[in-house]
Amino acid sequence: MQLSEAVLGRRSIRKFKNKPVPEGDILEIIRLASHAPSAGNQQMWHFTVITGGEVKTSLASAINETFKEIAAEAGAEENRLEGPTRSATFFRNAPVLIAVSTSRYSTRVDETLLVAGRSQLEVDHLRCRPDLQSIGAVVQTLLLGAFEKGLGTCYMTGPMGARFRLEEMLDIKPPASLAAFVAMGYPDMEPGEKKVKDISQIVTFIR
Ligand SMILES: Cc1cc2nc3c(=O)[nH]c(=O)nc-3n(C[C@H](O)[C@H](O)[C@H](O)COP(=O)(O)O)c2cc1C
C-alpha cells in the first residue's frame, strides 16, 4: 500500500464488527508505530492493550459517572454532557482498546527553568509538552499501520476528562500518565465525507 493511500483512506471508525483482532497483528502494528519520532528519541510511550469486555465496560462507566459529576458540579442540567459522553465511551463496543500513556520529557533547559523559579505549569506552557507531541506521532503511525491491515481506529482524548479515575483502574502511576485511547477493530461503518481545509488557509511561506 502506498503511504498516500493510507493517509487518505484512514478515517475515524466508531462502529466495529464483533470480530476479534489477532494479538499478533496488534503487536505488529505497535511495533511499526514504535518507529515514530519522539523528543530526544526517548520513546516515552507505553501501550496497554485491553481486549476484555468487562474492563472496557467499567472504563466506560467510570467516564459516564465522572461526566455526570462534572455536570452536577457545574450546576448544569444532567444531560449537558450527553454528547461528549457518547463520543468518549463508544470504545466499549470496540474489540480492542489501546490506552497510550507517556512519561515526561525533561531537558537541561526545562530543569534550568525550574531552578530559575518557573513553575512546572509555566515550563509546560513554554515548552509545548514534547511528550504529548511524541504521543501524537506514535498514535498517527499506529492508526496508519492498523489501516494497512484493514482495521478501523479512532484516536480518542475525550475519555481523558476522567483521566485520574482511568489511570487508577489501569494501574498507570507517576511518572507515567495516560494521554489517549485508541479504539480498534474491523470497521462496520462507512465514514461520511470529510472536508479538508484548502492549502491556502493552512500554509504561510516566509521567503
Ligand atoms: C487528539 C485527537 C483526539 C480525538 N478524540 C476523539 C474522541 O474522544 N472521540 C471521538 O469520537 N473522536 C475523537 N477524535 C477523532 C476526530 O473527531 C477525527 O479525527 C476528526 O473528526 C477527523 O475525522 P477523521 O479522523 O475521520 O479524518 C480525536 C482525534 C484527535 C486527533
The ligand as an SDF file (V2000), in Angstrom:
LIG
                    3D

 31 33  0  0  0  0  0  0  0  0999 V2000
   -6.1910   14.2660   19.5020 C   0  0  0  0  0  0  0  0  0  0  0  0
   -7.4960   13.7330   18.9880 C   0  0  0  0  0  0  0  0  0  0  0  0
   -8.4990   13.4090   19.8760 C   0  0  0  0  0  0  0  0  0  0  0  0
   -9.7030   12.8490   19.4380 C   0  0  0  0  0  0  0  0  0  0  0  0
  -10.6520   12.4660   20.3580 N   0  0  0  0  0  0  0  0  0  0  0  0
  -11.7890   11.8890   19.9330 C   0  0  0  0  0  0  0  0  0  0  0  0
  -12.7460   11.4040   20.8760 C   0  0  0  0  0  0  0  0  0  0  0  0
  -12.5600   11.4590   22.0830 O   0  0  0  0  0  0  0  0  0  0  0  0
  -13.8830   10.8330   20.3940 N   0  0  0  0  0  0  0  0  0  0  0  0
  -14.1370   10.7310   19.0520 C   0  0  0  0  0  0  0  0  0  0  0  0
  -15.1960   10.2100   18.7000 O   0  0  0  0  0  0  0  0  0  0  0  0
  -13.2370   11.1570   18.1380 N   0  0  0  0  0  0  0  0  0  0  0  0
  -12.0740   11.7250   18.5440 C   0  0  0  0  0  0  0  0  0  0  0  0
  -11.1390   12.1360   17.6320 N   0  0  0  0  0  0  0  0  0  0  0  0
  -11.3780   11.9110   16.1950 C   0  0  0  0  0  0  0  0  0  0  0  0
  -11.6840   13.2080   15.4460 C   0  0  0  0  0  0  0  0  0  0  0  0
  -13.0060   13.5830   15.7050 O   0  0  0  0  0  0  0  0  0  0  0  0
  -11.4460   12.9410   13.9490 C   0  0  0  0  0  0  0  0  0  0  0  0
  -10.0950   12.6450   13.7300 O   0  0  0  0  0  0  0  0  0  0  0  0
  -11.8040   14.1550   13.0840 C   0  0  0  0  0  0  0  0  0  0  0  0
  -13.1830   14.4170   13.1440 O   0  0  0  0  0  0  0  0  0  0  0  0
  -11.4080   13.9530   11.6060 C   0  0  0  0  0  0  0  0  0  0  0  0
  -12.0140   12.7950   11.0760 O   0  0  0  0  0  0  0  0  0  0  0  0
  -11.1630   11.5690   10.5120 P   0  0  0  0  0  0  0  0  0  0  0  0
  -10.3430   11.0050   11.6380 O   0  0  0  0  0  0  0  0  0  0  0  0
  -12.1810   10.5800   10.0140 O   0  0  0  0  0  0  0  0  0  0  0  0
  -10.2640   12.0570    9.4150 O   0  0  0  0  0  0  0  0  0  0  0  0
   -9.9190   12.6650   18.0530 C   0  0  0  0  0  0  0  0  0  0  0  0
   -8.8930   12.9930   17.1520 C   0  0  0  0  0  0  0  0  0  0  0  0
   -7.6970   13.5050   17.6210 C   0  0  0  0  0  0  0  0  0  0  0  0
   -6.5970   13.8100   16.6280 C   0  0  0  0  0  0  0  0  0  0  0  0
  1  2  1  0
  2  3  1  0
  2 30  2  0
  3  4  2  0
  4  5  1  0
  4 28  1  0
  5  6  2  0
  6  7  1  0
  6 13  1  0
  7  8  2  0
  7  9  1  0
  9 10  1  0
 10 11  2  0
 10 12  1  0
 12 13  2  0
 13 14  1  0
 14 15  1  0
 14 28  1  0
 15 16  1  0
 16 17  1  0
 16 18  1  0
 18 19  1  0
 18 20  1  0
 20 21  1  0
 20 22  1  0
 22 23  1  0
 23 24  1  0
 24 25  2  0
 24 26  1  0
 24 27  1  0
 28 29  2  0
 29 30  1  0
 30 31  1  0
M  END
$$$$
